[in-house]
Amino acid sequence: MQHPTIGFIGGGNMATAIINGMLASGYPAERIWVCDPNANQLTSLAQGGVNTTDQAGALLPKCDVITLAVKPQILKSVIEPLATAVQQHQPLIVSVAAGVSAESIDRWLGGNTAIIRTMPNTPALVQTGATGLYANDRVSQSMRSSIDDIFKAIGVTVWVDQEADLHAVTAAGGSAPAYFFRFMEAMSKAAQNQGLSEDQALQLIVQTCLGAAKMVQQTGENPAELKRRVMSPKGTTEQAILRFDEGGLDALVEDAMNACSRRSVELSKELDQ
Ligand SMILES: NC(=O)c1ccc[n+]([C@@H]2O[C@H](COP(=O)([O-])OP(=O)(O)OC[C@H]3O[C@@H](n4cnc5c(N)ncnc54)[C@H](OP(=O)(O)O)[C@@H]3O)[C@@H](O)[C@H]2O)c1
């Protein structure tokens, strides 16, 4: 499918991020539709040239792909009324709703639906997202590749073969921006205690975080090796890294990420009822 017509149900933060990425990468605006009840939201999206409507049903005859981008808690009530039209038009369904299983979406839409579940993260808002994706067995290779292109417009894509792995994707990607914000917060406090202003601290920390990420990405080196190169024996960096290690950083991070994916499993069970 080259540039399928794609409709978004829900035109909030995540849909806007994806649409902006698609437009920035040259996706034809006339092939994008958005449905949202909020007129202001639609007006702002229409400025980018995309088609808008407040009727989700209006998307079905027009779109090859329907992207579900409403809050997970209301997904069932939003899509169940569309089941007959979905069965008639058989679009590919792409869900960005966290935690709602492909099996539930399929059941609510009447069955036999091709579904791709995605777990993007908020850096998608600045076209630097990391999205995990899972396709059920009704999704063709060409559908997969079209959707991969769309999500690549807002960052990197990582496909998983088992839907259950999306819980680990949540721990390593979906929720993970907050870990780095938390680490920046802690570093900023420590730097201010050593005498820097908040502004000075954040300028250094944010740029260092960006630079470290770019070094891993651009050199292809393992983070452990890049760490070793900064850490000369008996030097300053070694002192800090030793403190992290003695403080049990690996175990703490593992515990935090396990708690995150456990909560993801619990939420999915609640949402799938
Ligand atoms: N933001 C993230 O970091 C993130 C990350 C991963 C996944 N997600 C997923 O992305 C989805 C959307 O999240 P978001 O942050 O973009 O939420 P959001 O900004 O609240 O967007 C949802 C939009 O859907 C609209 N809506 C409500 N009922 C609707 C209906 N019946 N038909 C069409 N549109 C309707 C809402 O309008 P009103 O505001 O007027 O109700 C709102 O504009 C969620 O399922 C979330 O799990 C988000």
The ligand as an SDF file (V2000), in Angstrom:
LIG
                    3D

 48 52  0  0  0  0  0  0  0  0999 V2000
    0.5120   10.6890   24.9410 N   0  0  0  0  0  0  0  0  0  0  0  0
    1.3530    9.6590   25.0250 C   0  0  0  0  0  0  0  0  0  0  0  0
    2.4910    9.7370   25.4540 O   0  0  0  0  0  0  0  0  0  0  0  0
    0.9450    8.3080   24.5880 C   0  0  0  0  0  0  0  0  0  0  0  0
    1.9310    7.3120   24.5110 C   0  0  0  0  0  0  0  0  0  0  0  0
    1.5610    6.0450   24.0750 C   0  0  0  0  0  0  0  0  0  0  0  0
    0.2420    5.8060   23.7420 C   0  0  0  0  0  0  0  0  0  0  0  0
   -0.6770    6.8060   23.8520 N   0  0  0  0  0  0  0  0  0  0  0  0
   -2.0530    6.5110   23.5370 C   0  0  0  0  0  0  0  0  0  0  0  0
   -2.5530    7.4210   22.6090 O   0  0  0  0  0  0  0  0  0  0  0  0
   -3.9570    7.5410   22.8010 C   0  0  0  0  0  0  0  0  0  0  0  0
   -4.3180    8.9900   22.7640 C   0  0  0  0  0  0  0  0  0  0  0  0
   -3.5910    9.6530   23.7980 O   0  0  0  0  0  0  0  0  0  0  0  0
   -3.3990   11.2220   23.7390 P   0  0  0  0  0  0  0  0  0  0  0  0
   -2.3570   11.5570   24.7210 O   0  0  0  0  0  0  0  0  0  0  0  0
   -3.2590   11.6700   22.3270 O   0  0  0  0  0  0  0  0  0  0  0  0
   -4.8460   11.6790   24.3080 O   0  0  0  0  0  0  0  0  0  0  0  0
   -5.6480   13.0090   23.9990 P   0  0  0  0  0  0  0  0  0  0  0  0
   -4.7260   14.1400   23.7220 O   0  0  0  0  0  0  0  0  0  0  0  0
   -6.6740   13.1550   25.0930 O   0  0  0  0  0  0  0  0  0  0  0  0
   -6.3960   12.6710   22.6240 O   0  0  0  0  0  0  0  0  0  0  0  0
   -7.5640   11.9230   22.5270 C   0  0  0  0  0  0  0  0  0  0  0  0
   -8.5220   12.7090   21.6450 C   0  0  0  0  0  0  0  0  0  0  0  0
   -9.6520   11.8840   21.3630 O   0  0  0  0  0  0  0  0  0  0  0  0
  -10.7870   12.7360   21.3740 C   0  0  0  0  0  0  0  0  0  0  0  0
  -12.0220   11.9650   21.4920 N   0  0  0  0  0  0  0  0  0  0  0  0
  -12.7790   11.7050   22.6030 C   0  0  0  0  0  0  0  0  0  0  0  0
  -13.8590   10.9860   22.2560 N   0  0  0  0  0  0  0  0  0  0  0  0
  -13.8100   10.7840   20.9190 C   0  0  0  0  0  0  0  0  0  0  0  0
  -14.6380   10.1250   19.9800 C   0  0  0  0  0  0  0  0  0  0  0  0
  -15.7780    9.5160   20.3670 N   0  0  0  0  0  0  0  0  0  0  0  0
  -14.2900   10.1280   18.6750 N   0  0  0  0  0  0  0  0  0  0  0  0
  -13.1630   10.7310   18.2840 C   0  0  0  0  0  0  0  0  0  0  0  0
  -12.3260   11.3890   19.1230 N   0  0  0  0  0  0  0  0  0  0  0  0
  -12.6380   11.4130   20.4260 C   0  0  0  0  0  0  0  0  0  0  0  0
  -10.5130   13.6300   22.5370 C   0  0  0  0  0  0  0  0  0  0  0  0
  -11.3600   14.7540   22.5100 O   0  0  0  0  0  0  0  0  0  0  0  0
  -11.7440   15.4420   23.9430 P   0  0  0  0  0  0  0  0  0  0  0  0
  -10.4630   15.9410   24.5190 O   0  0  0  0  0  0  0  0  0  0  0  0
  -12.6860   16.5300   23.5320 O   0  0  0  0  0  0  0  0  0  0  0  0
  -12.3780   14.3590   24.7750 O   0  0  0  0  0  0  0  0  0  0  0  0
   -9.0410   13.9740   22.3050 C   0  0  0  0  0  0  0  0  0  0  0  0
   -8.9050   15.0750   21.4090 O   0  0  0  0  0  0  0  0  0  0  0  0
   -4.2760    6.8700   24.1330 C   0  0  0  0  0  0  0  0  0  0  0  0
   -4.9760    5.6670   23.8960 O   0  0  0  0  0  0  0  0  0  0  0  0
   -2.9440    6.6010   24.7480 C   0  0  0  0  0  0  0  0  0  0  0  0
   -2.9350    5.3550   25.4430 O   0  0  0  0  0  0  0  0  0  0  0  0
   -0.3460    8.0490   24.2420 C   0  0  0  0  0  0  0  0  0  0  0  0
  1  2  1  0
  2  3  2  0
  2  4  1  0
  4  5  1  0
  4 48  2  0
  5  6  2  0
  6  7  1  0
  7  8  2  0
  8  9  1  0
  8 48  1  0
  9 10  1  0
  9 46  1  0
 10 11  1  0
 11 12  1  0
 11 44  1  0
 12 13  1  0
 13 14  1  0
 14 15  2  0
 14 16  1  0
 14 17  1  0
 17 18  1  0
 18 19  2  0
 18 20  1  0
 18 21  1  0
 21 22  1  0
 22 23  1  0
 23 24  1  0
 23 42  1  0
 24 25  1  0
 25 26  1  0
 25 36  1  0
 26 27  1  0
 26 35  1  0
 27 28  2  0
 28 29  1  0
 29 30  1  0
 29 35  2  0
 30 31  1  0
 30 32  2  0
 32 33  1  0
 33 34  2  0
 34 35  1  0
 36 37  1  0
 36 42  1  0
 37 38  1  0
 38 39  2  0
 38 40  1  0
 38 41  1  0
 42 43  1  0
 44 45  1  0
 44 46  1  0
 46 47  1  0
M  CHG  2   8   1  16  -1
M  END
$$$$
